[in-house]
Amino acid sequence: MARKLALRDALREAMSEEMRRDENVFLMGEEVAQYNGAYKVSKGMLDEFGPKRVIDTPIAELGFAGIGVGAAMNGLRPIVEFMTWNFAILAFDQIVNNAAKTLSQSGGQYNCPIVFRGPSGSAGQLAQQHSQTFESWMANTPGLKVISCIDPADAKGLLKSAIRDNDPVCIMESEMLYGYEGEVPEGEYLVPIGKAAVRREGTDVTLISYNKMVLVAMEAAEKLEAEGISCEVIDLRTIRPLDRRTIVESVKKTNRAVVVDEAWPFAGVSSEVAYEIQKAAFDYLDAPVIRVNSADTSLGYAPTFVEEYLPNADKVIRAVKEVAYVK
């Protein structure tokens, strides 16, 4: 059986189920307790689990991320919520220099089973300091696993897998889509880290994306179907480890690829995906891989600038027609 849940409710269900299952799991972050979470993801959790397991922190990302890393090294399983990954820049020292390196620096003696989670990417008119996309930053670090997903069922299953994982996991959500609803199975289930999902079957072009840009790709695919172009849509779900096999097998079938990525174009996830396609499926390509990214500049405040800056269905449609040689 399945029921419809919003993304925020699916994430809360995952955390609550894991905290009931394992007393070593706890949640900490800004406003997660008394305020029920900045985005109401942790609503009601303080009442159920108490202030020792749902902990409000000061506005000090480096500090409470460090507390989480230390707790993980000593046998606990912290979930550290950042109000936004833009603020998590302050905690990159703990994430990159400590959490990611714990296992290798200790010669395999210590694991660091910690989850860092919160929203990444643009969230409307929030301008330059609150609109950056950090999946590629985190995925560039050996030792970290990176999840970026907005489907409620997958988000729940992946978060549960991340909490149980013995490595540090960064989970990127979407501030704009915490209310996005989807079918979520009842009962216990896990979604494996490192496996992409084919959201739509197609034969002419492969669209590869993640997080809320999957919805943009799906919109473009629906519009293109009316014009006789069949698009396969792949939701990466996990950025590191990357599911190269699903990507390559799809491109071998369609012979064309467009990568849709909200991040800046230089040295991003879309660059890595394009490289993997040309490396493993070059002989199958009938056109160069095209990337649709955000503009290579900081995001301004004006709504007209936001619209021009972000990928959208029309930009994806133009890219698909280019690789399909359709005028």
Phi, psi and omega per residue, in radians:
M1 nan 2.575 3.094
A2 -2.365 2.729 3.057
R3 -2.409 2.839 -3.141
K4 -1.454 2.268 3.073
L5 -2.308 2.572 2.974
A6 -1.303 2.746 -3.135
L7 -0.953 -0.778 -3.121
R8 -1.065 -0.656 -3.123
D9 -1.265 -0.613 3.095
A10 -1.153 -0.713 3.107
L11 -1.147 -0.737 3.109
R12 -1.080 -0.740 3.138
E13 -1.067 -0.716 3.122
A14 -1.088 -0.851 -3.127
M15 -1.109 -0.764 -3.110
S16 -1.133 -0.748 3.121
E17 -1.075 -0.721 -3.130
E18 -1.241 -0.586 3.106
M19 -1.243 -0.545 3.051
R20 -1.260 -0.605 -3.094
R21 -1.297 -0.622 -2.998
D22 -2.375 2.011 -3.094
E23 -1.221 -0.189 3.111
N24 -1.433 -0.167 3.133
V25 -1.483 2.320 3.045
F26 -2.558 2.828 -3.091
L27 -2.040 2.358 3.067
M28 -2.472 2.636 3.120
G29 2.786 3.125 -3.109
E30 -1.298 2.111 3.039
E31 1.178 0.347 -3.109
V32 -1.332 -0.362 -3.010
A33 -1.761 -1.439 -3.029
Q34 -1.040 -0.611 -3.085
Y35 -1.592 -0.029 -3.126
N36 1.171 0.378 3.127
G37 1.639 2.453 3.139
A38 -1.028 -0.529 3.134
Y39 -2.044 0.279 3.110
K40 1.106 0.420 3.071
V41 -1.210 -0.591 -3.094
S42 -1.766 0.399 -3.108
K43 -0.990 2.196 3.102
G44 1.465 -0.125 -3.072
M45 -1.274 -0.589 3.079
L46 -1.072 -0.731 -3.134
D47 -1.096 -0.650 -3.103
E48 -1.405 -0.732 -2.961
F49 -1.856 -0.246 3.077
G50 1.448 2.933 -3.012
P51 -1.265 -0.197 3.085
K52 -1.439 -0.284 -3.104
R53 -2.097 -0.189 3.013
V54 -2.241 1.794 -2.844
I55 -2.055 2.101 2.995
D56 -1.307 2.387 -3.135
T57 -2.042 2.813 2.971
P58 -1.174 2.967 3.057
I59 -1.366 1.360 -3.050
A60 -2.654 1.330 -3.006
E61 -1.027 -0.742 3.126
L62 -1.057 -0.694 -3.104
G63 -1.181 -0.930 -3.047
F64 -1.342 -0.407 2.992
A65 -1.136 -0.691 3.105
G66 -1.135 -0.710 3.067
I67 -1.047 -0.719 3.117
G68 -1.106 -0.756 3.124
V69 -1.073 -0.785 3.112
G70 -1.083 -0.703 3.114
A71 -1.124 -0.710 3.140
A72 -1.129 -0.668 3.130
M73 -1.194 -0.282 -3.111
N74 -1.917 0.391 2.949
G75 1.799 -0.100 3.105
L76 -1.607 2.992 -3.133
R77 -2.253 1.455 -3.076
P78 -1.337 2.567 2.893
I79 -1.962 2.008 -3.118
V80 -1.818 2.034 3.124
E81 -1.704 2.203 2.980
F82 -1.715 2.404 3.116
M83 -1.050 -0.508 2.968
T84 -2.826 2.601 3.106
W85 -1.154 -0.313 3.016
N86 -1.048 -0.657 3.113
F87 -1.356 -0.401 -3.126
A88 -1.184 -0.229 3.043
I89 -0.903 -0.624 3.137
L90 -1.144 -0.382 -3.104
A91 -1.786 0.106 -3.091
F92 -1.054 -0.518 3.099
D93 -1.025 -0.778 3.141
Q94 -1.252 -0.680 -3.103
I95 -1.227 -0.862 -3.009
V96 -1.479 -0.759 -3.041
N97 -1.544 -0.331 -3.127
N98 -2.042 -1.114 -3.072
A99 -0.991 -0.847 -3.066
A100 -1.161 -0.450 -3.021
K101 -1.806 -0.049 -3.040
T102 -0.987 -0.861 -3.064
L103 -1.119 -0.808 -3.082
S104 -1.270 -0.701 -3.115
Q105 -1.191 -0.461 3.140
S106 -1.619 0.123 -3.118
G107 1.083 0.594 3.111
G108 1.452 0.113 -3.096
Q109 -1.436 -0.498 -3.090
Y110 -2.205 2.322 2.936
N111 -1.683 2.906 3.074
C112 -2.321 1.366 -3.076
P113 -1.397 1.469 -3.067
I114 -2.319 2.539 3.070
V115 -1.993 2.190 2.984
F116 -1.854 2.137 -3.077
R117 -2.459 2.764 -3.141
G118 2.763 3.089 -3.077
P119 -1.402 2.512 3.089
S120 -2.272 2.736 3.099
G121 1.574 -3.097 -3.074
S122 -1.251 2.690 3.121
A123 -2.451 0.840 -3.117
G124 1.504 -2.484 -3.059
Q125 -1.511 1.184 3.108
L126 -1.969 0.034 2.965
A127 1.094 -2.837 -2.844
Q128 -1.188 -0.615 -3.019
Q129 -1.417 -0.173 -3.019
H130 -2.256 0.339 -2.958
S131 -2.303 0.380 -3.046
Q132 -1.637 2.689 -3.074
T133 -1.989 2.123 -2.899
F134 -1.995 0.178 -3.129
E135 -0.991 -0.787 -3.089
S136 -1.216 -0.561 3.097
W137 -1.048 -0.859 -3.096
M138 -1.243 -0.697 -3.098
A139 -1.191 -0.288 3.104
N140 -1.309 -0.123 -3.057
T141 -1.789 1.983 3.039
P142 -1.034 2.417 -3.132
G143 1.822 -0.292 3.105
L144 -1.825 2.492 2.924
K145 -1.821 2.528 -3.039
V146 -2.284 2.166 3.132
I147 -2.049 2.396 3.104
S148 -2.518 1.817 -2.932
C149 -2.635 2.503 3.100
I150 -2.143 -0.120 3.048
D151 -1.196 2.134 -3.018
P152 -1.003 -0.733 -3.137
A153 -1.121 -0.803 3.122
D154 -1.159 -0.696 -3.133
A155 -1.065 -0.720 3.109
K156 -1.131 -0.881 -3.098
G157 -1.131 -0.628 3.121
L158 -1.265 -0.671 3.105
L159 -1.127 -0.714 3.093
K160 -1.088 -0.729 3.092
S161 -1.104 -0.683 -3.129
A162 -1.148 -0.708 3.141
I163 -1.116 -0.609 -3.132
R164 -1.461 -0.236 -3.094
D165 -1.243 2.531 3.140
N166 -1.498 -0.050 3.096
D167 -1.836 2.778 3.053
P168 -1.196 2.365 -3.098
V169 -2.206 2.268 3.047
C170 -1.769 2.201 -3.137
I171 -2.026 2.103 3.124
M172 -1.783 2.152 3.137
E173 -1.906 -2.862 3.100
S174 -2.347 2.093 3.129
E175 -1.057 -0.606 -3.091
M176 -1.309 -0.323 -3.002
L177 -2.050 0.353 3.064
Y178 -1.096 -0.397 3.085
G179 -1.633 0.029 -3.120
Y180 -1.194 2.231 -3.029
E181 -1.796 2.615 3.077
G182 -2.783 2.917 3.118
E183 -1.281 2.215 -3.141
V184 -2.174 2.149 -3.138
P185 -1.087 2.585 3.010
E186 -1.441 2.721 3.081
G187 1.499 -3.104 -3.050
E188 -1.345 2.234 2.996
Y189 -2.783 2.692 3.095
L190 -2.174 2.606 2.982
V191 -1.927 2.222 -3.066
P192 -1.192 2.413 3.061
I193 -1.296 2.297 3.084
G194 1.756 0.246 -3.129
K195 -2.183 2.107 3.102
A196 -1.347 2.903 3.117
A197 -2.147 2.374 3.033
V198 -1.536 1.887 -3.075
R199 -1.432 -0.414 -3.115
R200 -2.663 2.287 3.097
E201 -1.421 2.509 3.123
G202 -2.770 3.003 -3.032
T203 -2.203 -0.298 -2.974
D204 -1.798 -0.690 -3.087
V205 -2.543 2.450 3.037
T206 -1.702 2.168 3.014
L207 -1.798 2.184 -3.079
I208 -2.070 2.246 -3.097
S209 -2.735 -3.036 3.095
Y210 -2.801 2.875 -3.133
N211 0.939 -2.547 -2.985
K212 -1.247 -0.252 3.063
M213 -1.198 -0.270 3.024
V214 -1.073 -0.661 3.118
L215 -1.157 -0.624 3.065
V216 -1.127 -0.773 3.121
A217 -1.096 -0.703 3.127
M218 -1.145 -0.708 3.097
E219 -1.083 -0.778 3.118
A220 -1.094 -0.728 -3.127
A221 -1.095 -0.698 3.128
E222 -1.129 -0.735 3.123
K223 -1.172 -0.667 -3.130
L224 -1.231 -0.517 3.111
E225 -1.040 -0.634 3.123
A226 -1.159 -0.334 3.113
E227 -1.739 0.110 3.087
G228 1.522 0.262 3.105
I229 -1.901 2.133 -3.074
S230 -1.710 2.052 -3.098
C231 -1.901 2.330 2.958
E232 -1.640 2.309 -3.094
V233 -1.996 2.133 3.121
I234 -1.918 2.216 3.043
D235 -1.730 1.949 -3.077
L236 -1.049 -0.685 -3.107
R237 1.107 -0.930 3.083
T238 -1.973 2.252 3.131
I239 -1.554 -0.701 3.035
R240 -2.413 2.074 0.027
P241 -1.281 2.518 -3.102
L242 -1.540 2.347 3.140
D243 -1.446 1.390 -3.104
R244 -1.113 -0.624 -3.048
R245 -1.081 -0.808 -3.124
T246 -1.103 -0.713 3.122
I247 -1.080 -0.907 -3.041
V248 -1.142 -0.742 -3.135
E249 -1.089 -0.638 3.106
S250 -1.172 -0.773 -3.124
V251 -1.158 -0.606 3.075
K252 -1.089 -0.488 3.123
K253 -1.424 -0.754 -3.032
T254 -1.636 -0.429 3.111
N255 1.241 0.127 3.128
R256 -2.567 2.626 -3.108
A257 -2.556 2.438 2.989
V258 -2.245 2.236 -3.141
V259 -1.851 2.188 -3.107
V260 -1.924 2.066 -2.971
D261 -2.466 2.141 -3.119
E262 -1.190 -0.328 -3.068
A263 -1.289 2.970 3.049
W264 -1.078 2.686 -3.006
P265 -1.280 -0.480 -3.012
F266 -1.379 2.155 3.000
A267 0.975 0.740 -3.116
G268 -1.856 -2.966 3.100
V269 -1.061 -0.700 -3.137
S270 -1.085 -0.602 3.100
S271 -1.128 -0.769 3.138
E272 -1.125 -0.748 3.133
V273 -1.106 -0.777 3.120
A274 -1.064 -0.691 3.106
Y275 -1.103 -0.791 -3.116
E276 -1.105 -0.625 3.124
I277 -1.156 -0.840 -3.114
Q278 -1.188 -0.491 3.127
K279 -1.256 -0.755 -2.993
A280 -1.794 -0.260 -3.063
A281 -2.358 0.446 -3.071
F282 -0.997 -0.766 -3.071
D283 -1.219 -0.213 -3.138
Y284 -1.698 -0.197 -3.060
L285 -1.338 2.309 3.035
D286 -1.756 -0.027 3.123
A287 -2.806 2.722 3.065
P288 -1.074 2.594 3.044
V289 -1.196 2.366 3.100
I290 -1.998 2.434 3.083
R291 -1.889 2.443 3.008
V292 -2.030 1.893 -3.082
N293 -2.089 3.061 2.931
S294 -1.231 2.842 3.134
A295 -1.099 2.610 -3.081
D296 -1.445 1.082 -3.141
T297 -2.796 2.936 3.061
S298 -1.268 2.641 -3.074
L299 -1.440 2.150 3.099
G300 -1.400 -3.097 -3.047
Y301 -1.596 -0.620 -3.014
A302 -1.036 2.384 -3.116
P303 -1.070 -0.566 3.090
T304 -1.150 -0.629 3.114
F305 -1.214 -0.711 3.116
V306 -1.039 -0.772 -3.138
E307 -1.098 -0.703 -3.130
E308 -1.273 -0.569 -3.041
Y309 -1.251 -0.784 -2.961
L310 -1.464 2.655 2.946
P311 -1.075 2.567 3.048
N312 -2.527 3.073 -3.045
A313 -1.082 -0.676 -3.130
D314 -1.108 -0.702 3.104
K315 -1.141 -0.678 3.118
V316 -1.169 -0.726 3.130
I317 -1.055 -0.741 3.111
R318 -1.083 -0.716 3.137
A319 -1.144 -0.733 3.121
V320 -1.084 -0.769 3.139
K321 -1.150 -0.532 3.109
E322 -1.184 -0.807 -3.127
V323 -1.261 -0.390 3.121
A324 -1.607 0.007 -3.121
Y325 0.967 0.747 3.101
V326 -1.881 2.196 -3.136
K327 -1.626 nan nan
